[in-house]
Amino acid sequence: IHNTSLGLVGLLENKAIGTNIEKLVTSEQIKKYRKRNENIILTNYHDWLLIKEGAITHKASLGTISDIKNKTLPNEDVIKNLYNLLTAFTSQLPKGISQKQALAEQLAIRCHDLREFLIIEMQRQKNNKEQSPLWDMYKAFQQYIDSHLELEDFSNAFAQTLGYSLFLAKLNIPPKQTTINLYNIQKFIPESFTLIKALANFLKELEEEVYISIRHRVEEILGIMNNLDI
């Protein structure tokens, strides 16, 4: 769950009904999530946990599985507990990044995720013999970087170059403009950066439903840039 202007608010992980979610608080999956954000909701749809800095700060339950099967409505206290949990989650403001190492670590996580989604989507389009602006970008990278560039290498180069271009745009915004987004980023990248400019122009294509997973990762990166304390 993120706000492009502020950054990643937090993460929400759903598990199957009946799962003992308290046993998962120290799991490897949650540890991995904590590298992205320390504000995490873990739920099995009837039990809810809010985890901050690795510790449970709020608990809520909508009742037992039998209650749900019998369509027993939760009472006022149950609803209040869940409301308090969700309020504590959504009111958490993302921490600003002021150190180069922290920025590099957070960008590395997002760029790696973006690379993986790009590989999946490019392979899907290849198998379906689809032509899209993403393939146009692939050809542009082959032209400017390496004519023998493979899909995996392109996806990695794309993700890394995107991270750089968003950072470049952040540095170029005027004092009165505080945020960058998918719709204004092109204005803040110098024309001399031909490849980066072409990549930024591609971001307009992320409105398409097929690119929704890629868009989410790009918006996470935008959130990081908008939350830089520089």
Salt bridges, closest charged atoms under 4 A:
GLU13 OE2 - LYS15 NZ 3.26
GLU22 OE2 - LYS59 NZ 3.09
GLU28 OE2 - LYS31 NZ 3.55
GLU38 OE1 - ARG34 NE 2.75
ASP47 OD2 - HIS46 ND1 3.31
GLU53 OE2 - LYS95 NZ 3.25
ASP113 OD2 - ARG36 NH1 2.28
ASP113 OD1 - HIS112 ND1 3.85
ASP113 OD2 - ARG217 NE 3.96
GLU116 OE2 - HIS112 NE2 3.92
GLU116 OE2 - ARG115 NH1 2.38
GLU121 OE2 - ARG124 NH2 2.71
GLU130 OE2 - ARG124 NH1 2.97
GLU191 OE2 - LYS197 NZ 3.74
GLU207 OE2 - ARG215 NH1 3.28
GLU219 OE1 - HIS2 NE2 3.51
GLU219 OE2 - ARG215 NE 2.95
GLU220 OE1 - ARG36 NH2 2.76
GLU220 OE1 - ARG110 NE 2.71
